[in-house]
Amino acid sequence: MDDGADEQAYGANLDYTLKELQRKVKEHEDELQRLRGKGDSVLQSPAAQAKVVKTALEDVTNEEPFLPFPSSILPALLALRRTHETIRESQAYLASQASVVDCEKRRLESDQASLRDQKLLTEALSSRIETLKEELASNADVRPDDESRRRREELQKKRSDYDRESKKLFRALNDFIDQHLAAMLAAEELGGPVVGDLMDIDGGDLAAGFNAQGKLRKPKDGASVDKRQRRIDEIWGTAGDGDDQGNDEVSAAGREMKQLTQALVEQLQEAKGDNAASYVTLTRESAAARFLVRSKVAHFHPKDAMRLRLIDFGRELEA
């Protein structure tokens, strides 16, 4: 109810203001027309014309300016128009400065990142300086011969620990090959699935081999032992005189994997960081080599698939 009354009052004020302005404009137009008609009928001298202009200016100066009536909404309309113009100008200015703001934000983020890096670098350098000072203070009274002997003992101890851990890791690797990996490698060599696709494989079932679909064949009664041995010799070669692990498919695949890993490790040690000298030449592309490559442990030479080397993880981390 109140909203309807306010709208009616607003409309009435607006109509009244419009009529008041129209009336005032009409009065000025009539006065202007009267003056024009009077000026056309009476020819005045320059002095008289100047006097008329002077009188008109004095009248305009002394006359009270036209102001809207107290209840008029004209001041509100003028203020609204000015506010709208100010908002539009502000929006245009903000739009023109958006790219500048984005550029400054990116610059600020870059400077903040650089500042963090500099702080971290300063802290690291300060820590290193303190460590060097402590080492210098602790070794101030130590003779050069004693220091050299101490360092040799430390290096020998580290080498002994390294050799012991290496032997332990190789034993664990050999156990893993014998218990799990060898059977899967043998299956892949005989035309079966790749390592990892068939987990539970009985070494005795490998004698029958695999069909064209990669499925195990049913074992035949009275299978030729000589034929099986010839197949093993053709794929893996004959076992050495000192090999006491047997010469079935699983043992042959495990023996090949152990020999390959041992050769790769020894070659990597002899290369002493030279990647070009750390390759081992393969006699054939075996399932063991393919497994090492798929496992991201080794990779082939980019131009010769018969050369293989271990990935030197320690050297990559140090670099």
N, C-alpha and C positions, 0 to 999 in steps of 0.2 A: 504494500500500500504506500509506504513512504517512498519507495523507489519510483513509483508511477508519478507521485506528486513532484518529486525532484526533477524528473524528466520533463514534465509539463512546464515547470518554472524555468528550467534551462532553455527550453524551446521558446518560451515567451520572451525571455531576456535576449535571446539571439535575434528574434524577429524585431524586437524593439530597437536593438543596437543597429541592425541593418537599416531599418527605416530612418533612424536618426542620422546615420551616415549619408544615406541617400538624400535626405532633406537638406543636409548641410552642403552636399555637393551641388544640389539644385540651386540653392541660394547663391553659391559662388558662380555658377554658370550664368544665372540671371544677371548678377551684378556685372560680370565680365561682358555679357552681351549688351547691357545698357551702356557701359563705358565705351564699348566699341562703336555703338550707334551714335553716341554723343560726340565721339572723336571724329567720326566721318562727317557730321553736319557742321561742326565748328572748326575752322582752320585756325590753329593757335600759333603764336610766334614761338621761337625757340625758348625765350625766357619764360613764357607762360607754360610751355611743356615741362621745363625744368621745375617750375614751381609746383605743377601738378604731381610730378614724380616725387618731389620732396614731401609734399603733403601726404601722398599715399604711403611713403615709407614711414613717416611719423605716425600715421594712423595705425599702420601694421605693428609698429614697435610698441606703441602705447596700448594697443588692444590686448586684452587677455587672451592667451592661447586657447585653442579649442581643446577641451577635455571631455572625455565621455562622462556620462552621468554616473552617480555613485554605484548603482546596481548593474552597470554595463559589464559584459564579459569580454570586452575588447582587450583590456590589459592582459587577461588570462590567455586569450588567443595569441597575442603578440609574444607573451612569454613562452607559450607552447611552441610557437614557430621558431623562436630563437633556440630553445632547448633542443628541438629536433635537428636544427642545423648544426648545433654543437656536437650532438651525438654522431651525426653522419660524418662530420669532419674528423672526429676522434677515431671512428671505425676505419676510415680511409687511411689515417696515419698509422694505426696499428697494423693494418694489412701491409702497408708499405715497409714497415719495420720488422715483419715476421722473419724474413730471410736473414736480416742482420742479427736478430736474437738467436736464431738457430746456429748461425756461424759462431757467435760468441759462446753459446753453450758447448759446442763441440770443442772449441779452443780451451774452455775452462776444464772440461773433462780430460783433455790431453795433458794440460798442465798439472792437474791433480794426479794423473797416473805417473807422470815424470817425477813429481815430488815424492810419491810413495816409493818409486824405484830408487831415488836418490837416498831416501831415508834408510831403506833396506841395505843399500850398498855401504852407506856410512856405518851402520851398525855392524855389518860383516867385517869391514876394515878395522873398526875399533876393536872388535873381538879378536881378530887375527893379531893386531898389534899387541894386545894384552897377553895373548898366548906366547908370542915371540919374546916378549919381555920376561915372562915367567921362565921360559926355557933358557934364556940367556942368563938369568940370575941363578938358576939351579945348576947350570954347567960352568959357572964362572971359575970354580975351584977345581974343575976336572981337567986332567992332563989330556993332550991329544991322543996319546996311545991308549989311555983308558977308555976314551970316548969311542975310538975305532973298534976296540975289542968289544965294547958293549953293543955297538951296532951290529957287529958280525954275529954275536950271540943271538941278538934279536932276529936277524935274518935267518939264521940257521933254525931257530925255533919255529919261525913262520913257515919255513920250507918243510920242516918235519910235520907240522900240523897240516899243511897243504897235502903232503904225500899221504898222510894217514886218512884224511877226509876223502881224497881221490880214490884210494883203495876201497874205502867204505861205500862210496857212491857206485863204483864199478861193480862191486859185489851185489849191491841192490839192483843195479841195471841188469846184470846177468841173471839174477833170480827172476826178475820180471820177464825177461826174454824167454827163459826156460818154461816158466809157469803159464804165461798168457800169450805173449806176442809170437812165439815161434810157430805155433799151430796156425794162427791166422795168416802169417807170412807164407807158410807152406801152401795153404789153401789158395791164396791169390796167385802164387806161382803155377799152381796146377790148373788154373782156369776158373777158380771159384770167385766169390765176392771179394772186394777189396777189404783190407784190414779195417775192422770195426763194424762191418755190416753183419758178420756172422760171428758171434762171441763164443758160443759153446761148441767147440769142435773137438772131436775125439781123434787122436792121431791114428788110431787103427782104421778109421773110416776113410782116410786119405788114400789108402792103397788103391781103391777102386777109381779114384779121380772124380772129375765133374763132367757133366754133359754140356751141350752147347748153350743151355739156358743158365749155366752156373749152379746147377743143383747137383748134390752128391749122387753118384751112381750107387746102385745096390751092389754090395760086395758079392763077388762070384766065388763059388767053392773051387778050391784047387787053383787059385790064381798063381801065376808063374812068379816065383821069387826072383828069378833072373831078370825077367822083364821089368819088374819093379825097380831092381837095383840099377839096370841100365838107364831107366828114366831119371833116377836120382843122380847118377853120374853125369848124364847129359845136361841137367839143369844146374846142379850145384858143384859138380866135380867130385873127385874121390877125396875121402877123408885122409888127413895126414896120419903118419905112423903113430904119433903120440896122442892121437885123439881117442879118448875113451868114452865119448858121449853116445856112441851108437851111430848108425848110419841110415836111419829111416828118414822120412820126409821132414818131420818136425825137428829132429836133431840137426839135419843138414841146414834147414832154414835158420835155426837158432845160431848155429856155428857161423854162418855167413854174416848174420847181423852183428855178432860180437866182433868178428874180424874187421868188418867195415867201420864200426864205431871206434874201435881201437886205432885203426889206421888214420881215421879222420882226426882224432884227438892228437895223436903223435905228430901228424903233419902240421896241424895248427900250432903246436908248441915249437916245432922246428922253424916255422915261418917267421915267428917273432913279430907278428903284427903286419907282415907283408901279405896282403890278400892274394896277390898274384901267385905267391909261392905256397899257398895253403890248400891248393886243389889236389885231390886224389884221383888218379885215372882209374876208371872202372873197366872191368873186363866185359861187363854186360849191364844192361839196364834192369836191375833186379827189383823185386818187390820191396826189399829192405831200403834201397835208395829212394824209391818213390814214397815210401812211408815217411822217411826222414824229411823229404821235401814238403809233403802235405802237412806234416806236423810243425813246419816253420823252424825246424832245427838246422836244416842244411838247405843249400840251393845249388842248382846246376850252373855251370859256366854259361854266360849269355850267348856264347858262340859255339860251344861244344857240350852237347848233352852227355858225353861220356866222362866229363870231369865234374867232380862234386867236392864241396867244401862245407865245413861247419860255419854257422853264423857266430861270429865272435861277439857274444853278448857283452862280455866285460869290456872289450875295447870300445863298443858303441856307447856304453854308459860313461866311460872315462872321457870320450870325446865330447 
